[in-house]
Amino acid sequence: MKLPHTTAVRVVIFSGLTWMTAAAASAATDPGVRPGVSAGDPVPGLTADESSLFFAGQTAFAEVEGLGDGLGPRFNLDSCTGCHAYPARGGSSPPVNPQSTVATAMGAHNSLPVFISANGPVREARFKFTSSGARDGGVHSLFVISGRTDSTGNATQCTAVQEDFNTQWSRGNVSLRIPTPTYGTGLIESIPDTSLVSNLAANSRQKSQLGISGHLNTNGNDGRVTRFGWKAQNVSLLMFAGEAYNVEMGITNELFPTERDLNPTCQTAATPNDTTGKNGLANMSDIVNDIEKFALYMRFLGAPVASTTLPGGATSISRGQRTFSNVGCALCHTPVLTTDTTAVAALASKPVPLYSDLALHHMGPKLADNILQGAAGPDEFRTAPLWGLGQRVYFLHDGRTSDLLQAIEAHSSADAGTGFHQPGTTSAPPSEANQVVGNFNGLSDGAKQDVLNFLRSL
């Protein structure tokens, strides 16, 4: 039967729309945060005593600190869990940023910097350079306790003034960081240095052909491989905990006993806020100080559990895992390393499916933050472990995107950049991931989708 002209036109238009819809549907997209909770439990096989220490540490990790606990004078947030909240305690930034309310909580005199919002990630800020042009690189805490009054004390007499972050931001002098997840960090801590060295040297010919090199960051005193933080700047979980307690919450402790702001009007205690035995000697939980509890909690915190079916189904995930390796991603994001024979049986000789070599790599000008930490240069970052990626909301060191495809593309910087070093030098190297990202971009939409499904299954 011959269709009327107008009907035929409608069919042609409909067919065209159907084709365009199919084309759009075939384009690879980030499946988004995987439902459920795949992390937060202790490492399997802990002894009764180790389990008790884990749960004591978990309680301390969740405590909200007030003035009576030593909060401030400068701080970024008031609890460990505030930063490490998603998808469960110990993770990374939650979808809703608690910094947006803590700024003025209890009457504090703070305003939100332009890079902090309720619907963005928890962030800390570092300044790249001082006003004299020398390198800075340190964390500049976002908030002060001035004007704050809570049930454990008051700081109405404190005259500390919040720094002018908006001006520094407008000058391009601010580098941002979001929290790194702490899942499985005891397993990471237990990987021997020798394994990291040999893993970095493995597949050297293939890595060289793809422009991948990399090196390990090390402790300046004893030469141990450092492995925690965005630039692998911390050597141990205890150091990581002590520094964070002081830098993020302003709470002095036995590793960092000095206030970061010595304004005499803002001092709430004459001795460090957190010390061994401060809460009494009645039981182990009282004797152990908070930073030890934090370190024990993280050490005994289990790894994220990957899904075998979500998203996209088992077949797509399996294909994506193979393609991830074939294009070269696994040369830096090492799928599995193995722990040493540790004193904790639950951590000894265990596979660690972290998808990282824990090494530093040049990431090019798109990601360069112009911050030096140990042997980490201004455009170098530790290969971020990918386990738990399926339930992460924000990506990259500064949380600039929630889209996995955008995060992958940001790994590529085609040209060498300028302005990332001290005066006298002119450029930063191109990203070591350029050719690997090029390989990914050359995949069919279906193959890209498999890779994205695989990553969100982790």
Buried (B, 14 or more C-beta within 10 A) or exposed (E): EEEEEEEEEEEEEEEEEEEEEEEEEEEBBBBBBBEEBBBBBBBEBBEEEBBBBBBBBBEBBBBBBBBBBBBBBBBBBBBBBBBBBBBBBBBBBBBBBBBBEBBBBBBBBBEBBEBBBEEBBBBBBBBBBEEEEEBBBEBBBBBBBBBBBBEBBBBEEBEBEBBEBBEBBEEEBBBBBBBBBBBBBBBBBBBBBEBBEEBBEEBEEEBEEBBBBBBBBBBEEEEEBBBBBBBBBBBBBBBBBBBBBBBBBBBBBBBBBEBBBEBEEBBBBEEBBBBBEBBEEEEEBBBBBBBBBBBBBBBBBBBBBBBEEBBBBEEBBBBBBBBBEEBBBBBBBBBEBBBBEBEBEBBEEBEBBBBBBBBBBBBBBBBBBBBBBBBBBBBBBBBBBBBBBBBBBBBBBBBBBBEBBEBBBBBBBEEBBEBBBEEEEEBBBBBBBBBBBBBBEEBEEEBBBBBBBBBBBB
